[in-house]
């Protein structure tokens, strides 16, 4: 028999754009553990615990919440299933790694095998409560007798299993109970399952005439899902797939409004193609009216624009779209707007055709420089650039982000079966990369740097993020593919390595893999997230805080950091953090470490799965992508004020400030951490003030390097003044040379934040 109960919940809008649902408890601190009750004697309880039944989410309420919670009026009624539960038993306080899970049977029971101190332990679990979001599992009668409440996402239970459970538990003659199942499927947005159950009910209860129209409603909801999927695919650059969904849409079984929505979505995609074709035709016609020498000089770029102009690149041509047909401008000025837009992007406003033609040669030489490994040849390219009219830093800086990747994959192993997957080995590292469907090198893509668990492999990370390859469909269907992310999985550890060791060498393996990939595919350097599982999550946690200037955010799944991480709390203020762990994972992150992130100036969220131990937590992946796709989760702007810490050789670069050499006694060798006599991070404080004034307030180094580009507070057309200690201020001026910029991009592969000039202090 199935019974129902109701619990009250609220909606919470966060400042970063995320919306959470659950019931709230206020907690004073996490230092004593992740309890559900209010902790400590303090009257100030800034930490909110939001319990949605499946997870407990911790965040700083005043810092993260935007407005007051909203009560939910229409509550879902969970289903309750009877199971033979013990009257008492040992409370499970910690859980070993799961090494085997059987499927659920028709009674809603399964066998979970976990690693125990004396070998594998088998525990029979049964579902006692089920709603559209989660299933509550308890340990059933047996030996050992356990008191254990575990939650799993309902989405992890397949349709055939749910059908078996409902068929076994529900009285087929009870119409209301069967309709309760239909409502369950609707709440879970499993509309195909709802229709299947509803058809069976209509067959068994033919006199219930009001049920048949509900099939139409469910079909409309399926249509909404398809339309949303098509729009989502188009938004991430998968236009052919979006068109395929729209063209195969079952228009004959949905209402008129839905048909119009589908037609509008398809027309919008077609309109972008038509607009691109029209722009190219106009540009060609205008070029034909130019003097032959100018027209000939533009042959190559017109062919390039014709091949590449589309939905991903139309924004470059905004000036030409606005003024390209204006009779108020000469033909050569209109052509210049179009070509310059393609080279420099929207808003360039360049109307001098001779400059624009010169920019074609400038771009060619810039690409050659970035491709060239010989230092002597690079110097020769610089000399050639000096003679060109358009070889100015401001032009090249705008040009760089729009370049296609300057190197290719030809020398690396392409997976013969899986489109867009490469296995890469290079001096100093290796990685596996998966590009999303319909990858276009002219489009910028967000990226996940995914670090594997110890004694695991990069391939498992690719499968987790991108989904396993489906041979029947010749593609992956995972969330990275659906959200248009590139996934790079570096080999960060030695083959026999059990624990992350916090060494600069591990950092280098990851950073070299990222830079190697950025030279060969179109990764948006403002949307690179670092993530990992287990020891890979610990590595991601440490690497993100050591280099906060690189990342849009960090995702840790079952990470357990120590050593450097508690000392890098100042660095964490620049880093959005999404931390996932199991409530019963005995090696989960220390509450004292996380307590530091529960403050007003952090964007940090802890997701604790109820009753779970260490796991890969695939149930969380959809919400992780929702979090990563928030507009607020781009790499933060270059800050005016730097307040960071370092305690390790290699952690010496922070945006516009580099510590050339750390003072003796500051860096601690991570391998000898326990033997160190003194462990105290060196604090770094520097700021950009008014009138191009930079002040180095403190830092554990005797020599510094300032690295600048046009940014907030800095005008490179004016003198830059650097003040440090009691010494006389140092004054620097940008001389317009290009080597610093091009060499920085060649080495770091970041084409969006090229360094224009450097200055050493003292």
C-alpha positions in Angstrom: 0.0 0.0 0.0 1.2 3.5 -0.8 0.5 6.5 1.5 1.3 10.1 1.2 2.6 12.9 3.4 3.4 16.6 2.9 6.3 18.8 4.1 6.6 22.6 3.8 9.4 24.1 1.6 10.5 27.5 0.3 12.3 28.9 -2.8 15.6 30.7 -2.3 17.0 33.1 -4.9 20.8 33.5 -4.7 22.8 36.5 -5.8 24.7 34.4 -8.3 21.4 33.5 -10.1 20.8 30.0 -8.7 17.4 29.1 -7.3 17.3 26.5 -4.4 14.3 24.7 -3.0 13.9 23.2 0.5 13.4 24.0 4.2 15.9 26.3 6.0 17.8 26.0 9.3 20.3 28.5 10.5 23.7 27.3 11.7 26.4 29.3 13.6 29.4 27.3 12.4 30.6 24.1 10.7 33.7 23.6 12.7 32.0 21.0 14.9 30.5 19.2 11.9 27.7 19.4 9.4 24.8 19.1 11.9 21.2 19.8 10.9 20.4 21.8 14.0 21.4 25.3 14.9 24.9 25.1 16.5 26.8 27.0 19.2 25.7 29.6 21.6 26.1 32.6 19.3 23.0 34.6 18.5 24.6 35.3 15.0 23.9 32.3 12.8 25.0 33.4 9.3 25.1 29.9 7.7 21.9 28.7 6.0 21.3 25.0 5.8 18.7 24.3 3.0 17.4 20.8 3.1 15.6 19.6 0.0 15.3 16.0 1.2 18.0 14.6 -1.0 20.8 17.1 0.0 21.7 19.5 2.6 23.1 22.7 1.1 25.2 25.1 3.2 25.9 28.7 2.2 26.3 32.1 3.8 22.8 33.4 3.9 23.4 37.1 4.0 26.2 36.9 1.4 24.5 34.5 -1.0 20.8 35.1 -0.7 19.0 37.8 -2.7 15.8 38.8 -0.8 13.6 36.7 1.4 12.6 33.1 0.8 9.3 32.5 -1.0 6.8 29.9 0.4 5.8 27.2 -2.0 2.0 26.8 -2.0 1.6 23.8 -4.2 3.4 21.0 -2.4 4.1 17.6 -3.8 2.9 14.6 -1.8 5.6 11.9 -1.4 4.6 8.3 -1.6 5.4 6.0 1.3 6.2 2.3 0.8 6.2 -0.3 3.5 9.4 -2.1 4.2 10.5 -4.6 6.9 12.7 -2.1 8.8 14.4 -3.0 12.1 13.1 -1.6 15.4 16.6 -0.4 16.3 20.2 -0.9 15.3 23.6 0.6 15.2 23.6 4.1 13.9 25.7 4.4 10.8 28.2 7.2 11.4 30.6 6.6 8.6 30.6 4.6 5.4 33.3 2.9 3.3 33.4 3.2 -0.4 30.6 1.4 -2.3 32.1 -1.4 -4.4 28.8 -2.9 -5.7 25.1 -2.0 -6.1 22.5 -4.3 -7.4 19.4 -3.1 -9.3 16.2 -2.4 -7.4 13.7 -5.3 -7.5 9.9 -5.0 -7.7 9.8 -4.6 -3.9 12.0 -1.5 -4.1 14.9 -3.3 -2.5 18.6 -3.6 -3.5 21.9 -4.9 -2.1 24.6 -2.4 -1.5 28.1 -3.7 -1.0 30.5 -1.4 0.9 34.2 -1.8 1.9 34.4 -2.6 5.6 37.4 -2.9 8.0 37.3 -6.7 7.6 36.2 -6.9 4.0 33.1 -6.4 1.9 29.8 -5.9 3.8 26.4 -6.4 2.1 23.5 -4.3 3.2 19.9 -4.7 2.0 18.2 -1.4 1.4 14.6 -0.6 0.7 12.7 2.4 -0.5 10.4 3.8 2.2 9.6 7.1 0.6 9.5 8.3 -3.0 8.8 11.6 -4.6 9.8 13.2 -7.9 13.2 14.3 -6.6 14.5 11.6 -4.3 14.0 8.2 -2.8 14.5 7.5 0.9 16.3 4.2 1.5 16.7 2.5 4.8 18.6 -0.6 5.9 16.2 -3.5 6.3 16.0 -6.2 8.9 19.1 -8.4 8.8 22.6 -8.7 10.1 24.1 -6.3 10.9 21.0 -4.4 12.2 21.5 -0.8 11.1 19.8 2.5 11.6 20.6 4.2 8.3 18.7 6.8 6.2 20.2 7.2 2.7 18.8 9.4 -0.2 19.2 8.9 -3.9 17.8 11.0 -6.8 14.7 9.6 -8.3 16.2 10.4 -11.7 18.7 7.7 -11.1 16.0 5.0 -11.0 15.1 3.9 -14.5 11.5 3.8 -15.8 11.2 0.0 -16.0 12.2 -0.3 -12.4 9.7 2.2 -11.2 7.0 0.5 -13.2 7.8 -2.9 -11.6 7.7 -1.2 -8.1 4.3 0.5 -8.8 2.8 -2.6 -10.3 3.8 -4.7 -7.3 2.6 -2.1 -4.7 -0.5 -0.6 -6.2 -4.0 -2.1 -6.2 -4.9 -2.2 -9.9 -8.6 -1.7 -9.0 -7.9 1.5 -7.0 -8.2 4.4 -9.5 -7.0 7.0 -7.1 -3.7 5.1 -6.3 -3.0 4.7 -10.0 -3.7 8.3 -10.7 -1.3 9.1 -7.9 1.4 7.4 -9.9 0.5 9.5 -13.0 0.9 12.6 -10.8 4.3 11.3 -9.6 5.5 11.0 -13.2 4.2 14.4 -14.1 6.0 16.0 -11.1 9.2 14.2 -12.2 8.7 15.5 -15.8 8.7 11.9 -17.0 5.8 12.6 -19.4 6.2 9.5 -21.6 5.9 7.3 -18.4 2.9 9.3 -17.4 1.2 8.8 -20.8 1.9 5.1 -20.7 0.4 4.7 -17.2 -2.6 6.9 -18.2 -3.3 4.8 -21.3 -3.4 1.7 -19.1 -5.8 3.4 -16.7 -8.1 4.5 -19.5 -8.2 1.0 -20.8 -9.0 -0.4 -17.4 -11.5 2.3 -16.5 -13.3 3.1 -19.8 -16.1 4.9 -18.1 -13.7 7.7 -16.8 -14.3 10.0 -19.8 -12.3 13.0 -18.3 -9.0 11.1 -18.5 -8.6 11.0 -22.2 -8.1 14.8 -22.6 -5.2 14.6 -20.2 -3.2 12.7 -22.8 -3.3 15.8 -24.9 -2.0 17.9 -22.0 0.8 15.5 -21.5 1.7 15.6 -25.2 1.9 19.4 -24.9 4.3 19.1 -22.0 6.4 16.7 -24.0 6.4 19.3 -26.8 7.6 21.9 -24.3 10.5 19.7 -23.4 11.4 19.2 -27.1 11.2 22.9 -27.8 13.3 23.7 -24.8 15.9 21.1 -25.8 16.0 22.5 -29.4 16.5 26.1 -28.1 19.2 24.9 -25.6 21.1 23.1 -28.4 20.9 26.2 -30.6 22.2 28.4 -27.7 25.3 26.3 -27.4 26.1 26.3 -31.1 24.5 22.9 -32.1 22.3 24.3 -34.9 22.0 21.2 -37.0 20.8 19.2 -34.0 18.4 22.0 -33.0 17.0 22.0 -36.6 16.7 18.3 -36.6 14.6 18.4 -33.4 12.4 21.2 -34.8 11.9 19.6 -38.2 10.9 16.2 -36.7 8.6 17.9 -34.1 5.2 16.1 -33.9 3.2 19.1 -35.1 0.1 17.1 -35.8 -0.4 16.1 -32.1 0.2 19.5 -30.4 -1.9 22.7 -30.3 -1.7 25.7 -32.6 0.3 27.8 -30.1 3.0 25.1 -29.9 3.1 24.8 -33.7 3.7 28.5 -34.0 6.5 28.4 -31.4 8.2 25.6 -33.3 7.9 27.5 -36.6 9.2 30.7 -35.0 12.2 28.8 -33.6 13.0 27.2 -36.9 12.5 30.5 -38.7 15.0 32.2 -36.4 17.7 29.7 -37.2 17.0 30.0 -40.9 17.0 33.8 -40.7 20.6 33.8 -39.3 21.7 31.8 -42.3 19.9 34.1 -44.7 21.4 37.1 -43.0 24.9 35.7 -43.2 24.5 34.9 -46.9 23.0 38.4 -47.6 26.0 40.1 -45.9 28.5 38.2 -47.9 26.7 38.9 -51.1 26.6 42.7 -50.3 30.3 42.6 -49.4 31.3 40.9 -52.6 29.2 43.3 -54.7 30.9 46.3 -52.9 34.4 44.9 -53.3 33.8 44.5 -57.0 33.5 48.3 -57.3 36.9 48.9 -55.7 40.1 49.5 -57.7 41.5 46.1 -58.9 44.5 46.2 -56.6 42.4 46.6 -53.5 39.8 44.1 -54.6 42.6 41.5 -55.3 44.1 42.1 -51.8 40.7 41.1 -50.3 40.1 37.9 -52.2 41.4 35.6 -49.4 39.6 37.3 -46.5 36.3 37.3 -48.4 36.6 33.6 -49.0 37.3 33.1 -45.3 34.3 35.3 -44.3 32.0 33.4 -46.7 33.1 30.1 -45.2 32.9 31.2 -41.5 30.1 33.7 -41.2 27.1 32.3 -39.4 25.2 32.4 -36.1 28.4 32.1 -34.1 30.1 35.0 -35.9 27.4 37.4 -37.0 28.1 39.6 -33.9 31.5 40.5 -35.4 29.7 42.3 -38.3 27.5 44.5 -36.2 29.0 47.7 -37.6 28.6 46.5 -41.1 25.1 45.3 -40.5 24.3 48.8 -39.2 26.1 50.9 -41.8 27.2 48.6 -44.7 24.3 49.7 -46.9 24.4 53.4 -45.9 24.6 55.7 -48.9 26.2 58.3 -46.5 29.5 56.3 -46.5 31.8 55.7 -49.4 32.1 52.1 -50.7 35.7 51.7 -49.5 34.6 52.8 -45.9 31.7 50.3 -45.9 34.0 47.5 -47.1 36.5 48.5 -44.4 33.8 48.2 -41.7 33.0 44.7 -42.9 36.5 43.4 -43.1 37.6 45.1 -39.9 34.6 43.7 -38.1 35.7 40.2 -39.0 39.2 40.8 -37.9 38.7 43.0 -34.8 35.1 42.3 -33.7 32.1 44.4 -33.0 32.6 48.1 -32.4 35.9 48.4 -34.1 34.5 51.3 -36.3 37.5 51.1 -38.6 36.7 52.8 -42.0 40.1 53.2 -43.4 40.5 50.5 -46.1 44.3 50.8 -46.4 44.6 50.2 -42.7 42.2 47.3 -42.9 44.2 45.7 -45.8 47.4 46.2 -43.7 45.7 44.4 -40.8 45.4 41.2 -43.0 49.2 41.0 -43.2 49.5 41.9 -39.5 47.2 39.0 -38.6 49.1 36.6 -40.8 52.4 37.5 -39.1 50.8 37.3 -35.6 49.7 33.8 -36.3 53.1 32.8 -37.6 54.7 34.2 -34.5 52.4 32.2 -32.2 53.1 29.0 -34.2 56.9 29.5 -34.4 59.1 27.6 -32.0 62.4 29.1 -33.2 63.3 32.3 -31.2 65.3 33.7 -34.1 62.5 33.5 -36.6 60.2 35.1 -34.1 62.5 38.1 -33.9 62.5 38.3 -37.7 58.7 38.4 -37.6 58.7 41.2 -35.1 61.0 43.2 -37.3 58.6 42.7 -40.2 55.6 43.8 -38.1 57.3 47.1 -37.2 57.1 48.1 -40.9 53.3 47.6 -41.2 50.7 50.4 -40.8 48.3 48.4 -38.6 50.8 46.7 -36.3 49.6 48.5 -33.2 49.0 46.9 -29.8 45.4 48.0 -29.6 44.6 46.3 -33.0 46.4 43.1 -32.2 44.8 42.9 -28.7 41.4 43.0 -30.3 42.5 40.6 -33.0 43.8 37.9 -30.7 40.6 36.6 -29.2 39.0 36.2 -32.7 41.8 34.1 -34.1 41.2 30.4 -34.8 43.4 28.1 -32.7 46.9 28.6 -34.1 48.0 24.9 -33.9 46.2 21.7 -34.8 45.8 18.1 -33.7 47.5 16.4 -36.7 50.3 14.9 -34.7 48.0 13.5 -32.0 45.8 10.4 -31.8 42.3 11.1 -32.9 39.8 8.5 -31.7 38.7 6.6 -34.8 35.2 6.0 -33.5 34.3 9.0 -31.4 34.1 12.4 -33.1 36.0 15.2 -31.4 38.0 13.0 -29.0 41.8 13.1 -28.9 44.4 11.4 -26.8 47.4 13.7 -26.4 50.9 13.1 -25.2 53.4 15.9 -25.2 56.7 16.7 -23.3 55.7 17.1 -19.7 52.2 15.7 -19.8 49.2 14.0 -21.4 45.5 14.4 -21.5 42.3 13.2 -23.2 40.0 15.8 -24.7 36.4 15.7 -25.9 35.0 18.4 -28.0 31.2 19.0 -28.1 28.9 18.2 -31.0 29.2 20.5 -34.0 32.4 22.0 -32.7 33.2 25.2 -34.6 36.7 26.7 -34.2 35.2 30.2 -34.7 33.1 29.9 -31.6 34.4 30.2 -28.0 33.5 27.2 -25.7 33.4 26.9 -22.0 35.7 24.2 -20.6 36.0 21.8 -17.7 39.5 20.7 -16.6 38.5 17.3 -15.1 40.9 15.7 -12.7 40.6 11.9 -12.1 40.5 10.0 -8.8 43.7 8.3 -7.7 44.3 5.0 -9.6 41.6 6.0 -12.1 41.9 7.3 -15.6 41.2 10.4 -17.6 38.8 8.4 -19.7 36.5 7.9 -16.8 36.3 11.7 -16.3 35.4 12.1 -20.0 32.6 9.5 -19.6 31.3 11.2 -16.4 31.2 14.7 -17.8 30.3 13.9 -21.4 28.4 10.6 -21.1 29.5 7.3 -22.4 29.7 6.9 -26.2 26.5 5.6 -27.7 27.3 3.4 -30.7 23.7 3.3 -31.8 23.6 7.1 -32.1 27.3 7.6 -32.9 27.6 10.3 -30.2 27.8 11.1 -26.5 24.6 12.3 -24.8 26.0 13.5 -21.5 25.6 16.9 -20.0 28.9 18.4 -21.3 27.7 17.6 -24.8 24.2 19.1 -24.1 25.7 22.3 -22.6 28.4 22.8 -25.3 31.4 22.3 -23.0 34.9 21.1 -23.9 36.2 18.6 -21.4 40.0 18.2 -20.9 41.1 15.4 -18.6 44.8 15.6 -17.8 46.9 12.8 -16.4 47.9 14.7 -13.2 49.4 11.9 -11.1 51.8 9.0 -11.4 50.2 5.6 -12.2 50.8 4.2 -8.7 50.0 7.4 -6.8 47.4 7.0 -4.1 47.2 10.6 -2.7 47.5 14.0 -4.1 50.8 15.4 -3.0 50.4 19.2 -3.3 53.5 19.5 -5.5 54.3 22.1 -8.1 54.9 19.3 -10.5 51.3 18.2 -10.2 50.2 21.7 -10.9 52.4 21.9 -14.0 50.9 18.7 -15.4 47.5 20.3 -15.2 48.4 23.8 -16.4 50.5 22.5 -19.3 47.6 20.4 -20.5 45.2 23.4 -20.3 47.6 25.6 -22.3 48.4 22.8 -24.8 44.6 22.4 -25.5 44.0 26.2 -25.7 46.5 26.4 -28.5 44.6 23.8 -30.5 40.9 24.3 -29.8 38.7 27.3 -29.1 38.5 27.4 -25.3 37.0 30.6 -23.8 39.7 31.5 -21.2 37.1 33.4 -19.2 35.0 30.2 -18.7 37.5 27.6 -17.6 36.4 25.6 -14.6 38.6 23.1 -12.7 36.9 20.1 -11.2 37.7 16.7 -9.9 36.7 13.5 -8.0 38.3 12.2 -4.8 42.0 12.9 -4.9 41.4 14.7 -8.2 38.9 17.0 -6.3 41.6 17.7 -3.7 44.0 18.6 -6.5 41.4 20.9 -8.1 40.7 22.6 -4.8 44.4 23.3 -4.2 45.3 24.3 -7.8 42.3 26.6 -8.0 43.4 28.5 -4.9 47.0 28.6 -5.9 46.2 30.2 -9.2 42.9 32.1 -8.7 43.6 34.3 -11.8 42.9 31.3 -14.2 39.5 29.9 -13.3 35.9 30.8 -13.6 35.1 28.5 -10.7 36.0 25.2 -8.9 34.0 22.0 -8.5 35.1 19.5 -5.8 33.3 16.1 -5.6 34.4 14.1 -2.6 37.6 16.2 -2.1 39.4 16.3 1.3 42.0 19.0 1.2 44.7 19.8 3.8 48.2 21.3 3.8 48.2 24.5 1.8 44.4 24.9 1.5 43.7 26.3 5.0 46.4 28.9 4.4 44.9 30.1 1.1 41.6 31.4 2.4 42.4 34.9 1.1 42.7 33.4 -2.4 39.4 31.7 -2.1 37.5 35.0 -2.0 38.2 35.3 -5.8 37.0 31.8 -6.6 33.4 30.6 -6.9 33.3 27.1 -5.3 30.8 24.2 -5.6 31.7 21.5 -3.0 29.9 18.1 -3.2 30.3 15.4 -0.6 28.6 12.5 1.2 27.3 13.0 4.7 28.9 9.7 5.9 32.2 10.1 4.0 34.7 9.8 6.9 37.4 11.5 4.8 35.2 14.5 3.7 36.5 18.0 3.9 37.1 19.4 7.3 34.2 21.6 8.6 36.8 24.1 9.9 38.2 24.6 6.3 34.7 25.1 4.9 33.7 27.4 7.7 36.2 30.0 6.3 34.1 30.1 3.1 30.9 30.7 4.8 31.4 34.5 4.8 29.9 37.5 3.0 32.8 37.8 0.6 32.7 34.3 -0.8 30.6 32.6 -3.5 30.7 29.1 -2.0 28.1 26.4 -1.7 28.5 23.0 0.0 26.2 20.2 -1.2 26.0 17.3 1.3 24.2 14.2 0.2 22.2 12.7 3.0 23.2 9.2 4.1 25.9 8.8 1.4 29.5 8.0 1.7 32.2 8.8 -0.9 30.8 8.7 -4.3 31.0 10.1 -7.9 27.5 11.8 -7.3 26.4 11.7 -10.9 23.0 12.8 -9.5 24.4 16.3 -9.1 25.8 16.8 -12.6 22.8 18.7 -14.0 22.9 21.2 -11.2 26.7 21.6 -11.5 26.2 22.6 -15.2 23.4 25.0 -14.2 25.8 26.6 -11.7 28.7 26.8 -14.3 26.4 28.4 -16.9 25.4 31.2 -14.6 26.4 34.6 -16.1 28.0 35.5 -12.8 30.4 32.6 -13.1 32.9 33.9 -15.6 36.6 34.5 -14.6 36.4 37.6 -12.6 37.7 40.9 -13.9 41.3 41.9 -13.1 41.1 43.3 -9.6 42.3 46.7 -8.5 43.2 45.2 -5.1 45.2 42.0 -4.6 45.0 40.4 -1.1 46.4 36.8 -1.4 48.7 34.4 0.2 51.5 32.0 -0.9 53.3 29.2 0.9 54.7 27.2 -2.0 57.2 27.7 -4.8 55.3 28.2 -8.0 52.3 30.0 -6.4 53.8 33.4 -7.2 51.6 35.0 -9.9 48.4 36.9 -9.2 46.8 38.8 -12.1 49.2 41.8 -12.5 51.7 41.0 -9.9 54.4 38.3 -9.9 56.8 37.5 -7.0 60.1 36.7 -8.7 61.6 34.9 -5.7 60.1 34.0 -2.4 62.0 34.9 0.7 63.7 32.2 2.6 61.5 30.4 5.1 58.2 31.2 3.3 57.9 28.3 0.9 57.3 24.9 2.4 58.1 21.7 0.5 54.7 19.8 0.4 56.4 16.4 0.6 58.1 17.5 3.9 55.1 19.3 5.2 55.0 17.4 8.5 58.7 18.0 9.2 58.5 21.8 8.6 59.5 23.8 11.7 57.4 26.8 10.6 54.3 26.9 8.5 53.0 30.4 7.9 51.8 31.7 4.5 53.3 34.9 3.2 50.6 37.6 2.8 50.5 39.7 -0.4 48.9 43.1 -0.6 49.0 45.4 -3.5 46.6 47.9 -5.1 46.0 50.1 -8.2 45.0 53.6 -7.2 44.1 56.8 -9.0 46.4 58.4 -11.7 48.1 55.1 -12.7 49.5 54.7 -9.2 50.4 51.1 -8.0 51.4 50.4 -4.4 53.0 47.2 -3.3 52.1 47.1 0.4 53.5 43.8 1.4 54.7 40.5 -0.1 57.2 37.7 0.9 59.7 38.6 -1.9 62.5 41.0 -2.5 61.8 41.4 -6.2 58.5 41.8 -8.0 57.3 42.1 -11.6 54.4 44.2 -12.6 52.5 42.9 -15.6 50.0 45.3 -17.2 47.5 45.6 -20.0 44.7 48.2 -20.5 42.5 47.5 -17.5 40.5 49.2 -14.8 42.8 51.9 -13.2 45.6 51.6 -15.8 46.0 53.9 -18.8 49.1 52.8 -20.8 49.1 56.1 -22.7 50.2 57.7 -19.4 53.2 57.1 -17.1 52.8 54.3 -14.5 54.1 54.9 -11.0 55.0 52.0 -8.7 55.6 52.6 -5.0 57.2 50.0 -2.8 58.2 50.5 0.8 60.3 53.6 1.6 62.2 53.6 -1.7 61.6 56.3 -4.3 58.8 55.5 -6.7 59.6 53.7 -10.0 58.2 55.3 -13.1 57.5 53.4 -16.3 56.0 54.1 -19.7 54.7 51.7 -22.4 56.9 52.0 -25.5 54.4 50.3 -27.9 56.6 47.3 -28.5 54.8 44.0 -29.4 57.2 41.3 -28.2 55.9 41.2 -24.6 52.3 40.8 -25.8 53.0 38.1 -28.4 55.4 36.2 -26.2 52.9 36.2 -23.3 50.2 34.8 -25.6 52.5 32.2 -27.1 53.5 30.9 -23.7 50.3 31.2 -21.7 47.9 30.7 -24.6 45.4 33.2 -23.0 44.4 35.3 -26.0 41.9 37.4 -24.0 44.2 38.9 -21.4 47.5 39.5 -23.2 50.2 41.3 -21.1 51.3 44.5 -22.9 54.2 45.6 -20.7 56.2 44.4 -17.6 58.3 46.3 -15.1 60.6 44.8 -12.5 60.7 46.2 -8.9 63.2 47.2 -7.7 
